[in-house]
Amino acid sequence: MGKVSKNARVNRGAKDGTGKNHVKIVISEKNPVTGQYTYKEKIIHKDQLDEALKGF
């Protein structure tokens, strides 16, 4: 019988698989005074993508 590592990825995410339904949005904004960039990050569901982009 073979030995399985305790770090093996067995049945990882098999319960519902909802992580694949989310996306990460990164928006960059430039400060007109200093010229520095700031980044806004958000993790949202795929179905709410259009609504979230309107808010930025």
N, CA, C, O and CB atoms as a CASP TS submission, in Angstrom:
PFRMAT TS
TARGET T0000
AUTHOR 0000-0000-0000
METHOD Language model
MODEL 1
PARENT N/A
ATOM      1  N   MET     1       0.839  -1.172   0.000  1.00  0.00           N
ATOM      2  CA  MET     1       0.000   0.000   0.000  1.00  0.00           C
ATOM      3  C   MET     1       0.886   1.238   0.000  1.00  0.00           C
ATOM      4  O   MET     1       1.863   1.319   0.745  1.00  0.00           O
ATOM      5  CB  MET     1      -0.955  -0.004   1.210  1.00  0.00           C
ATOM      6  N   GLY     2       0.526   2.212  -0.857  1.00  0.00           N
ATOM      7  CA  GLY     2       1.325   3.423  -0.981  1.00  0.00           C
ATOM      8  C   GLY     2       1.088   4.402   0.158  1.00  0.00           C
ATOM      9  O   GLY     2       0.051   4.378   0.821  1.00  0.00           O
ATOM     10  N   LYS     3       2.060   5.248   0.363  1.00  0.00           N
ATOM     11  CA  LYS     3       1.976   6.237   1.430  1.00  0.00           C
ATOM     12  C   LYS     3       1.560   7.579   0.832  1.00  0.00           C
ATOM     13  O   LYS     3       2.067   7.973  -0.218  1.00  0.00           O
ATOM     14  CB  LYS     3       3.332   6.361   2.186  1.00  0.00           C
ATOM     15  N   VAL     4       0.648   8.276   1.487  1.00  0.00           N
ATOM     16  CA  VAL     4       0.170   9.571   1.008  1.00  0.00           C
ATOM     17  C   VAL     4       0.722  10.651   1.920  1.00  0.00           C
ATOM     18  O   VAL     4       0.647  10.546   3.144  1.00  0.00           O
ATOM     19  CB  VAL     4      -1.390   9.622   0.959  1.00  0.00           C
ATOM     20  N   SER     5       1.277  11.688   1.312  1.00  0.00           N
ATOM     21  CA  SER     5       1.831  12.789   2.074  1.00  0.00           C
ATOM     22  C   SER     5       0.724  13.537   2.804  1.00  0.00           C
ATOM     23  O   SER     5      -0.397  13.648   2.307  1.00  0.00           O
ATOM     24  CB  SER     5       2.609  13.738   1.161  1.00  0.00           C
ATOM     25  N   LYS     6       1.047  14.045   3.984  1.00  0.00           N
ATOM     26  CA  LYS     6       0.047  14.820   4.721  1.00  0.00           C
ATOM     27  C   LYS     6      -0.220  16.165   4.052  1.00  0.00           C
ATOM     28  O   LYS     6      -1.210  16.824   4.373  1.00  0.00           O
ATOM     29  CB  LYS     6       0.503  15.037   6.164  1.00  0.00           C
ATOM     30  N   ASN     7       0.643  16.583   3.130  1.00  0.00           N
ATOM     31  CA  ASN     7       0.470  17.838   2.404  1.00  0.00           C
ATOM     32  C   ASN     7      -0.176  17.641   1.040  1.00  0.00           C
ATOM     33  O   ASN     7      -0.271  18.586   0.257  1.00  0.00           O
ATOM     34  CB  ASN     7       1.801  18.522   2.236  1.00  0.00           C
ATOM     35  N   ALA     8      -0.616  16.432   0.752  1.00  0.00           N
ATOM     36  CA  ALA     8      -1.217  16.137  -0.554  1.00  0.00           C
ATOM     37  C   ALA     8      -2.538  16.879  -0.703  1.00  0.00           C
ATOM     38  O   ALA     8      -3.277  17.069   0.262  1.00  0.00           O
ATOM     39  CB  ALA     8      -1.435  14.616  -0.728  1.00  0.00           C
ATOM     40  N   ARG     9      -2.810  17.285  -1.913  1.00  0.00           N
ATOM     41  CA  ARG     9      -4.046  18.019  -2.192  1.00  0.00           C
ATOM     42  C   ARG     9      -5.143  17.031  -2.568  1.00  0.00           C
ATOM     43  O   ARG     9      -5.464  16.865  -3.744  1.00  0.00           O
ATOM     44  CB  ARG     9      -3.834  19.062  -3.328  1.00  0.00           C
ATOM     45  N   VAL    10      -5.697  16.398  -1.589  1.00  0.00           N
ATOM     46  CA  VAL    10      -6.734  15.398  -1.806  1.00  0.00           C
ATOM     47  C   VAL    10      -8.092  16.041  -1.559  1.00  0.00           C
ATOM     48  O   VAL    10      -8.328  16.612  -0.495  1.00  0.00           O
ATOM     49  CB  VAL    10      -6.526  14.162  -0.885  1.00  0.00           C
ATOM     50  N   ASN    11      -8.973  15.949  -2.531  1.00  0.00           N
ATOM     51  CA  ASN    11     -10.327  16.495  -2.440  1.00  0.00           C
ATOM     52  C   ASN    11     -10.343  17.968  -2.079  1.00  0.00           C
ATOM     53  O   ASN    11     -11.217  18.420  -1.339  1.00  0.00           O
ATOM     54  CB  ASN    11     -11.124  15.724  -1.427  1.00  0.00           C
ATOM     55  N   ARG    12      -9.406  18.699  -2.584  1.00  0.00           N
ATOM     56  CA  ARG    12      -9.330  20.128  -2.276  1.00  0.00           C
ATOM     57  C   ARG    12     -10.361  20.882  -3.108  1.00  0.00           C
ATOM     58  O   ARG    12     -10.313  20.834  -4.337  1.00  0.00           O
ATOM     59  CB  ARG    12      -7.902  20.680  -2.543  1.00  0.00           C
ATOM     60  N   GLY    13     -11.279  21.568  -2.468  1.00  0.00           N
ATOM     61  CA  GLY    13     -12.303  22.338  -3.141  1.00  0.00           C
ATOM     62  C   GLY    13     -13.381  21.495  -3.778  1.00  0.00           C
ATOM     63  O   GLY    13     -14.128  21.989  -4.623  1.00  0.00           O
ATOM     64  N   ALA    14     -13.480  20.243  -3.399  1.00  0.00           N
ATOM     65  CA  ALA    14     -14.465  19.363  -4.015  1.00  0.00           C
ATOM     66  C   ALA    14     -15.855  19.565  -3.444  1.00  0.00           C
ATOM     67  O   ALA    14     -16.833  19.095  -4.024  1.00  0.00           O
ATOM     68  CB  ALA    14     -14.053  17.928  -3.845  1.00  0.00           C
ATOM     69  N   LYS    15     -15.960  20.258  -2.315  1.00  0.00           N
ATOM     70  CA  LYS    15     -17.262  20.368  -1.670  1.00  0.00           C
ATOM     71  C   LYS    15     -18.235  21.246  -2.447  1.00  0.00           C
ATOM     72  O   LYS    15     -19.406  20.891  -2.585  1.00  0.00           O
ATOM     73  CB  LYS    15     -17.096  20.911  -0.280  1.00  0.00           C
ATOM     74  N   ASP    16     -17.774  22.386  -2.957  1.00  0.00           N
ATOM     75  CA  ASP    16     -18.704  23.237  -3.690  1.00  0.00           C
ATOM     76  C   ASP    16     -18.074  23.936  -4.898  1.00  0.00           C
ATOM     77  O   ASP    16     -18.797  24.256  -5.841  1.00  0.00           O
ATOM     78  CB  ASP    16     -19.273  24.266  -2.763  1.00  0.00           C
ATOM     79  N   GLY    17     -16.795  24.182  -4.912  1.00  0.00           N
ATOM     80  CA  GLY    17     -16.130  24.781  -6.069  1.00  0.00           C
ATOM     81  C   GLY    17     -16.549  26.206  -6.345  1.00  0.00           C
ATOM     82  O   GLY    17     -16.547  26.630  -7.501  1.00  0.00           O
ATOM     83  N   THR    18     -16.908  26.962  -5.317  1.00  0.00           N
ATOM     84  CA  THR    18     -17.393  28.323  -5.537  1.00  0.00           C
ATOM     85  C   THR    18     -16.275  29.318  -5.777  1.00  0.00           C
ATOM     86  O   THR    18     -16.555  30.435  -6.211  1.00  0.00           O
ATOM     87  CB  THR    18     -18.211  28.768  -4.364  1.00  0.00           C
ATOM     88  N   GLY    19     -15.039  28.978  -5.521  1.00  0.00           N
ATOM     89  CA  GLY    19     -13.940  29.906  -5.720  1.00  0.00           C
ATOM     90  C   GLY    19     -13.725  30.263  -7.173  1.00  0.00           C
ATOM     91  O   GLY    19     -13.154  31.312  -7.471  1.00  0.00           O
ATOM     92  N   LYS    20     -14.165  29.423  -8.075  1.00  0.00           N
ATOM     93  CA  LYS    20     -13.990  29.689  -9.493  1.00  0.00           C
ATOM     94  C   LYS    20     -15.012  30.694 -10.014  1.00  0.00           C
ATOM     95  O   LYS    20     -14.909  31.151 -11.152  1.00  0.00           O
ATOM     96  CB  LYS    20     -14.088  28.398 -10.279  1.00  0.00           C
ATOM     97  N   ASN    21     -15.985  31.035  -9.199  1.00  0.00           N
ATOM     98  CA  ASN    21     -17.013  31.970  -9.616  1.00  0.00           C
ATOM     99  C   ASN    21     -16.698  33.401  -9.215  1.00  0.00           C
ATOM    100  O   ASN    21     -17.520  34.293  -9.429  1.00  0.00           O
ATOM    101  CB  ASN    21     -18.335  31.562  -9.042  1.00  0.00           C
ATOM    102  N   HIS    22     -15.535  33.639  -8.640  1.00  0.00           N
ATOM    103  CA  HIS    22     -15.152  34.969  -8.208  1.00  0.00           C
ATOM    104  C   HIS    22     -13.981  35.481  -9.039  1.00  0.00           C
ATOM    105  O   HIS    22     -13.154  34.701  -9.512  1.00  0.00           O
ATOM    106  CB  HIS    22     -14.795  34.968  -6.719  1.00  0.00           C
ATOM    107  N   VAL    23     -13.918  36.800  -9.211  1.00  0.00           N
ATOM    108  CA  VAL    23     -12.824  37.423  -9.942  1.00  0.00           C
ATOM    109  C   VAL    23     -12.257  38.558  -9.095  1.00  0.00           C
ATOM    110  O   VAL    23     -12.938  39.102  -8.225  1.00  0.00           O
ATOM    111  CB  VAL    23     -13.300  37.945 -11.335  1.00  0.00           C
ATOM    112  N   LYS    24     -11.011  38.903  -9.363  1.00  0.00           N
ATOM    113  CA  LYS    24     -10.351  39.991  -8.659  1.00  0.00           C
ATOM    114  C   LYS    24     -10.180  41.157  -9.622  1.00  0.00           C
ATOM    115  O   LYS    24      -9.641  40.996 -10.717  1.00  0.00           O
ATOM    116  CB  LYS    24      -8.981  39.538  -8.078  1.00  0.00           C
ATOM    117  N   ILE    25     -10.641  42.326  -9.206  1.00  0.00           N
ATOM    118  CA  ILE    25     -10.533  43.528 -10.025  1.00  0.00           C
ATOM    119  C   ILE    25      -9.454  44.415  -9.414  1.00  0.00           C
ATOM    120  O   ILE    25      -9.443  44.640  -8.204  1.00  0.00           O
ATOM    121  CB  ILE    25     -11.908  44.285 -10.120  1.00  0.00           C
ATOM    122  N   VAL    26      -8.553  44.914 -10.245  1.00  0.00           N
ATOM    123  CA  VAL    26      -7.528  45.851  -9.798  1.00  0.00           C
ATOM    124  C   VAL    26      -7.628  47.092 -10.680  1.00  0.00           C
ATOM    125  O   VAL    26      -7.454  47.015 -11.896  1.00  0.00           O
ATOM    126  CB  VAL    26      -6.087  45.213  -9.862  1.00  0.00           C
ATOM    127  N   ILE    27      -7.910  48.230 -10.058  1.00  0.00           N
ATOM    128  CA  ILE    27      -8.057  49.489 -10.769  1.00  0.00           C
ATOM    129  C   ILE    27      -6.918  50.404 -10.327  1.00  0.00           C
ATOM    130  O   ILE    27      -6.668  50.555  -9.131  1.00  0.00           O
ATOM    131  CB  ILE    27      -9.459  50.142 -10.499  1.00  0.00           C
ATOM    132  N   SER    28      -6.231  51.012 -11.289  1.00  0.00           N
ATOM    133  CA  SER    28      -5.166  51.956 -10.952  1.00  0.00           C
ATOM    134  C   SER    28      -5.666  53.374 -11.191  1.00  0.00           C
ATOM    135  O   SER    28      -6.338  53.658 -12.182  1.00  0.00           O
ATOM    136  CB  SER    28      -3.881  51.676 -11.786  1.00  0.00           C
ATOM    137  N   GLU    29      -5.323  54.250 -10.266  1.00  0.00           N
ATOM    138  CA  GLU    29      -5.690  55.653 -10.370  1.00  0.00           C
ATOM    139  C   GLU    29      -4.440  56.494 -10.189  1.00  0.00           C
ATOM    140  O   GLU    29      -3.622  56.226  -9.308  1.00  0.00           O
ATOM    141  CB  GLU    29      -6.774  56.034  -9.326  1.00  0.00           C
ATOM    142  N   LYS    30      -4.297  57.509 -11.025  1.00  0.00           N
ATOM    143  CA  LYS    30      -3.132  58.389 -10.940  1.00  0.00           C
ATOM    144  C   LYS    30      -3.523  59.680 -10.247  1.00  0.00           C
ATOM    145  O   LYS    30      -4.518  60.313 -10.600  1.00  0.00           O
ATOM    146  CB  LYS    30      -2.550  58.681 -12.345  1.00  0.00           C
ATOM    147  N   ASN    31      -2.734  60.061  -9.260  1.00  0.00           N
ATOM    148  CA  ASN    31      -2.950  61.311  -8.555  1.00  0.00           C
ATOM    149  C   ASN    31      -2.464  62.448  -9.444  1.00  0.00           C
ATOM    150  O   ASN    31      -1.286  62.468  -9.800  1.00  0.00           O
ATOM    151  CB  ASN    31      -2.220  61.318  -7.175  1.00  0.00           C
ATOM    152  N   PRO    32      -3.320  63.395  -9.818  1.00  0.00           N
ATOM    153  CA  PRO    32      -2.900  64.463 -10.731  1.00  0.00           C
ATOM    154  C   PRO    32      -1.877  65.416 -10.122  1.00  0.00           C
ATOM    155  O   PRO    32      -1.126  66.054 -10.861  1.00  0.00           O
ATOM    156  CB  PRO    32      -4.101  65.248 -11.175  1.00  0.00           C
ATOM    157  N   VAL    33      -1.826  65.530  -8.814  1.00  0.00           N
ATOM    158  CA  VAL    33      -0.916  66.458  -8.159  1.00  0.00           C
ATOM    159  C   VAL    33       0.492  65.870  -8.064  1.00  0.00           C
ATOM    160  O   VAL    33       1.467  66.510  -8.461  1.00  0.00           O
ATOM    161  CB  VAL    33      -1.437  66.815  -6.763  1.00  0.00           C
ATOM    162  N   THR    34       0.593  64.642  -7.534  1.00  0.00           N
ATOM    163  CA  THR    34       1.913  64.050  -7.293  1.00  0.00           C
ATOM    164  C   THR    34       2.360  63.112  -8.408  1.00  0.00           C
ATOM    165  O   THR    34       3.553  62.844  -8.548  1.00  0.00           O
ATOM    166  CB  THR    34       1.905  63.300  -5.985  1.00  0.00           C
ATOM    167  N   GLY    35       1.422  62.613  -9.199  1.00  0.00           N
ATOM    168  CA  GLY    35       1.769  61.671 -10.259  1.00  0.00           C
ATOM    169  C   GLY    35       1.912  60.235  -9.784  1.00  0.00           C
ATOM    170  O   GLY    35       2.291  59.360 -10.562  1.00  0.00           O
ATOM    171  N   GLN    36       1.612  59.984  -8.515  1.00  0.00           N
ATOM    172  CA  GLN    36       1.713  58.630  -7.980  1.00  0.00           C
ATOM    173  C   GLN    36       0.468  57.826  -8.332  1.00  0.00           C
ATOM    174  O   GLN    36      -0.626  58.371  -8.479  1.00  0.00           O
ATOM    175  CB  GLN    36       1.914  58.663  -6.456  1.00  0.00           C
ATOM    176  N   TYR    37       0.660  56.530  -8.463  1.00  0.00           N
ATOM    177  CA  TYR    37      -0.451  55.622  -8.742  1.00  0.00           C
ATOM    178  C   TYR    37      -0.894  54.948  -7.451  1.00  0.00           C
ATOM    179  O   TYR    37      -0.069  54.567  -6.620  1.00  0.00           O
ATOM    180  CB  TYR    37      -0.049  54.563  -9.801  1.00  0.00           C
ATOM    181  N   THR    38      -2.198  54.806  -7.294  1.00  0.00           N
ATOM    182  CA  THR    38      -2.764  54.020  -6.211  1.00  0.00           C
ATOM    183  C   THR    38      -3.609  52.927  -6.838  1.00  0.00           C
ATOM    184  O   THR    38      -4.165  53.106  -7.921  1.00  0.00           O
ATOM    185  CB  THR    38      -3.605  54.904  -5.230  1.00  0.00           C
ATOM    186  N   TYR    39      -3.705  51.801  -6.159  1.00  0.00           N
ATOM    187  CA  TYR    39      -4.423  50.650  -6.693  1.00  0.00           C
ATOM    188  C   TYR    39      -5.551  50.254  -5.753  1.00  0.00           C
ATOM    189  O   TYR    39      -5.367  50.154  -4.540  1.00  0.00           O
ATOM    190  CB  TYR    39      -3.467  49.465  -6.914  1.00  0.00           C
ATOM    191  N   LYS    40      -6.724  50.032  -6.341  1.00  0.00           N
ATOM    192  CA  LYS    40      -7.870  49.531  -5.590  1.00  0.00           C
ATOM    193  C   LYS    40      -8.114  48.099  -6.024  1.00  0.00           C
ATOM    194  O   LYS    40      -8.170  47.803  -7.218  1.00  0.00           O
ATOM    195  CB  LYS    40      -9.142  50.418  -5.814  1.00  0.00           C
ATOM    196  N   GLU    41      -8.260  47.216  -5.055  1.00  0.00           N
ATOM    197  CA  GLU    41      -8.496  45.802  -5.339  1.00  0.00           C
ATOM    198  C   GLU    41      -9.817  45.377  -4.730  1.00  0.00           C
ATOM    199  O   GLU    41     -10.190  45.808  -3.638  1.00  0.00           O
ATOM    200  CB  GLU    41      -7.344  44.927  -4.800  1.00  0.00           C
ATOM    201  N   LYS    42     -10.519  44.516  -5.463  1.00  0.00           N
ATOM    202  CA  LYS    42     -11.810  44.026  -4.997  1.00  0.00           C
ATOM    203  C   LYS    42     -12.023  42.622  -5.538  1.00  0.00           C
ATOM    204  O   LYS    42     -11.695  42.344  -6.692  1.00  0.00           O
ATOM    205  CB  LYS    42     -12.965  44.972  -5.434  1.00  0.00           C
ATOM    206  N   ILE    43     -12.568  41.741  -4.717  1.00  0.00           N
ATOM    207  CA  ILE    43     -12.925  40.394  -5.150  1.00  0.00           C
ATOM    208  C   ILE    43     -14.448  40.308  -5.155  1.00  0.00           C
ATOM    209  O   ILE    43     -15.095  40.520  -4.129  1.00  0.00           O
ATOM    210  CB  ILE    43     -12.287  39.292  -4.218  1.00  0.00           C
ATOM    211  N   ILE    44     -15.011  39.995  -6.321  1.00  0.00           N
ATOM    212  CA  ILE    44     -16.458  39.960  -6.467  1.00  0.00           C
ATOM    213  C   ILE    44     -16.877  38.721  -7.243  1.00  0.00           C
ATOM    214  O   ILE    44     -16.038  38.025  -7.815  1.00  0.00           O
ATOM    215  CB  ILE    44     -16.965  41.229  -7.168  1.00  0.00           C
ATOM    216  N   HIS    45     -18.161  38.452  -7.259  1.00  0.00           N
ATOM    217  CA  HIS    45     -18.716  37.343  -8.025  1.00  0.00           C
ATOM    218  C   HIS    45     -18.778  37.733  -9.501  1.00  0.00           C
ATOM    219  O   HIS    45     -18.954  38.907  -9.824  1.00  0.00           O
ATOM    220  CB  HIS    45     -20.124  36.952  -7.495  1.00  0.00           C
ATOM    221  N   LYS    46     -18.636  36.767 -10.388  1.00  0.00           N
ATOM    222  CA  LYS    46     -18.641  37.025 -11.827  1.00  0.00           C
ATOM    223  C   LYS    46     -19.907  37.735 -12.295  1.00  0.00           C
ATOM    224  O   LYS    46     -19.849  38.582 -13.186  1.00  0.00           O
ATOM    225  CB  LYS    46     -18.484  35.728 -12.579  1.00  0.00           C
ATOM    226  N   ASP    47     -21.038  37.399 -11.706  1.00  0.00           N
ATOM    227  CA  ASP    47     -22.302  37.974 -12.134  1.00  0.00           C
ATOM    228  C   ASP    47     -22.410  39.461 -11.801  1.00  0.00           C
ATOM    229  O   ASP    47     -23.191  40.170 -12.435  1.00  0.00           O
ATOM    230  CB  ASP    47     -23.444  37.225 -11.498  1.00  0.00           C
ATOM    231  N   GLN    48     -21.659  39.941 -10.839  1.00  0.00           N
ATOM    232  CA  GLN    48     -21.718  41.339 -10.422  1.00  0.00           C
ATOM    233  C   GLN    48     -20.596  42.179 -11.011  1.00  0.00           C
ATOM    234  O   GLN    48     -20.345  43.285 -10.532  1.00  0.00           O
ATOM    235  CB  GLN    48     -21.674  41.427  -8.924  1.00  0.00           C
ATOM    236  N   LEU    49     -19.922  41.689 -12.026  1.00  0.00           N
ATOM    237  CA  LEU    49     -18.770  42.369 -12.592  1.00  0.00           C
ATOM    238  C   LEU    49     -19.136  43.722 -13.198  1.00  0.00           C
ATOM    239  O   LEU    49     -18.467  44.718 -12.921  1.00  0.00           O
ATOM    240  CB  LEU    49     -18.125  41.496 -13.641  1.00  0.00           C
ATOM    241  N   ASP    50     -20.182  43.776 -14.016  1.00  0.00           N
ATOM    242  CA  ASP    50     -20.567  45.031 -14.664  1.00  0.00           C
ATOM    243  C   ASP    50     -20.974  46.083 -13.649  1.00  0.00           C
ATOM    244  O   ASP    50     -20.626  47.255 -13.796  1.00  0.00           O
ATOM    245  CB  ASP    50     -21.704  44.793 -15.642  1.00  0.00           C
ATOM    246  N   GLU    51     -21.699  45.684 -12.635  1.00  0.00           N
ATOM    247  CA  GLU    51     -22.131  46.626 -11.603  1.00  0.00           C
ATOM    248  C   GLU    51     -20.942  47.175 -10.815  1.00  0.00           C
ATOM    249  O   GLU    51     -20.924  48.356 -10.465  1.00  0.00           O
ATOM    250  CB  GLU    51     -23.123  45.950 -10.652  1.00  0.00           C
ATOM    251  N   ALA    52     -19.963  46.338 -10.537  1.00  0.00           N
ATOM    252  CA  ALA    52     -18.809  46.755  -9.758  1.00  0.00           C
ATOM    253  C   ALA    52     -17.922  47.720 -10.547  1.00  0.00           C
ATOM    254  O   ALA    52     -17.351  48.647  -9.974  1.00  0.00           O
ATOM    255  CB  ALA    52     -18.005  45.536  -9.323  1.00  0.00           C
ATOM    256  N   LEU    53     -17.806  47.505 -11.852  1.00  0.00           N
ATOM    257  CA  LEU    53     -16.979  48.401 -12.661  1.00  0.00           C
ATOM    258  C   LEU    53     -17.604  49.776 -12.812  1.00  0.00           C
ATOM    259  O   LEU    53     -16.887  50.759 -13.004  1.00  0.00           O
ATOM    260  CB  LEU    53     -16.741  47.799 -14.027  1.00  0.00           C
ATOM    261  N   LYS    54     -18.913  49.865 -12.730  1.00  0.00           N
ATOM    262  CA  LYS    54     -19.581  51.166 -12.784  1.00  0.00           C
ATOM    263  C   LYS    54     -19.279  51.971 -11.531  1.00  0.00           C
ATOM    264  O   LYS    54     -19.246  53.201 -11.573  1.00  0.00           O
ATOM    265  CB  LYS    54     -21.099  50.992 -12.951  1.00  0.00           C
ATOM    266  N   GLY    55     -19.058  51.285 -10.416  1.00  0.00           N
ATOM    267  CA  GLY    55     -18.800  51.954  -9.143  1.00  0.00           C
ATOM    268  C   GLY    55     -17.400  52.529  -9.016  1.00  0.00           C
ATOM    269  O   GLY    55     -17.164  53.366  -8.145  1.00  0.00           O
ATOM    270  N   PHE    56     -16.484  52.117  -9.837  1.00  0.00           N
ATOM    271  CA  PHE    56     -15.103  52.600  -9.736  1.00  0.00           C
ATOM    272  C   PHE    56     -14.922  53.908 -10.418  1.00  0.00           C
ATOM    273  O   PHE    56     -13.818  54.452 -10.427  1.00  0.00           O
ATOM    274  CB  PHE    56     -14.147  51.607 -10.313  1.00  0.00           C
TER
END
